């Protein structure tokens, strides 16, 4: 249990993650605008800045009251 709490503390203060959250990406904005649906994008994304093109699925994470709390994204590398 301690290892998981340390992991989440480390991830929550990671500079790269914090900078992504400070400037919402297009995929997150799309998912938050239509929280009941997922978005699918195949293009360049700041989420995988080292890739020319990524396939990204995103969907808002909702509270029990249906309020969007954040966005979960699955990113797939298209180039080898």
C-alpha positions as CSV (number, residue, x, y, z in Angstrom):
1,X,0.0,0.0,0.0
2,X,2.8,2.4,0.9
3,X,4.4,1.9,-2.6
4,X,1.1,2.9,-4.3
5,X,0.7,6.0,-2.3
6,X,4.3,7.0,-3.0
7,X,3.7,6.3,-6.7
8,X,0.7,8.5,-6.9
9,X,2.4,11.3,-4.9
10,X,5.3,11.1,-7.4
11,X,3.1,11.1,-10.5
12,X,0.9,14.0,-9.1
13,X,4.0,16.2,-8.8
14,X,5.7,15.2,-12.1
15,X,6.6,18.3,-14.0
16,X,5.6,16.9,-17.4
17,X,2.2,15.8,-16.1
18,X,1.6,19.1,-14.4
19,X,2.4,21.1,-17.5
20,X,0.0,19.0,-19.6
21,X,-2.8,19.7,-17.0
22,X,-2.0,23.4,-17.0
23,X,-2.6,23.6,-20.7
24,X,-5.5,21.3,-21.7
25,X,-5.0,19.3,-24.9
26,X,-7.5,19.2,-27.7
27,X,-8.5,15.6,-26.7
28,X,-9.3,16.6,-23.2
29,X,-11.4,19.6,-24.3
30,X,-13.3,17.4,-26.8
31,X,-14.0,14.8,-24.1
32,X,-15.2,17.3,-21.6
33,X,-17.6,19.0,-24.1
34,X,-19.4,15.7,-24.7
35,X,-18.8,13.8,-21.4
36,X,-21.2,10.9,-22.2
37,X,-19.3,9.9,-25.4
38,X,-15.7,9.1,-26.1
39,X,-13.6,11.0,-28.6
40,X,-11.3,9.3,-31.2
41,X,-8.5,11.3,-32.8
42,X,-5.7,10.3,-35.1
43,X,-3.2,13.2,-35.4
44,X,-0.3,14.9,-33.7
45,X,-0.9,15.4,-30.0
46,X,1.0,17.0,-27.1
47,X,0.2,13.9,-25.1
48,X,2.8,12.1,-27.3
49,X,4.9,15.0,-28.5
50,X,7.7,12.7,-29.7
51,X,5.3,11.1,-32.2
52,X,4.2,12.5,-35.6
53,X,0.8,10.9,-35.2
54,X,-1.0,9.1,-32.4
55,X,-4.3,7.4,-32.1
56,X,-6.0,8.7,-29.0
57,X,-9.3,7.6,-27.3
58,X,-10.5,9.9,-24.6
59,X,-13.6,10.0,-22.3
60,X,-14.6,12.2,-19.4
61,X,-14.5,10.6,-15.9
62,X,-17.9,11.4,-14.3
63,X,-19.0,11.7,-10.7
64,X,-22.1,10.0,-9.5
65,X,-23.9,13.2,-10.3
66,X,-22.7,13.2,-13.9
67,X,-20.2,16.0,-13.4
68,X,-17.0,15.7,-15.5
69,X,-14.1,15.3,-13.0
70,X,-11.3,14.8,-15.5
71,X,-10.4,12.9,-18.7
72,X,-9.0,9.4,-19.2
73,X,-7.0,9.0,-22.4
74,X,-5.6,5.9,-24.1
75,X,-2.7,6.8,-26.5
76,X,-1.4,4.4,-29.2
77,X,1.8,4.9,-31.1
78,X,1.2,4.5,-34.9
79,X,4.8,4.8,-36.0
80,X,7.5,2.3,-35.3
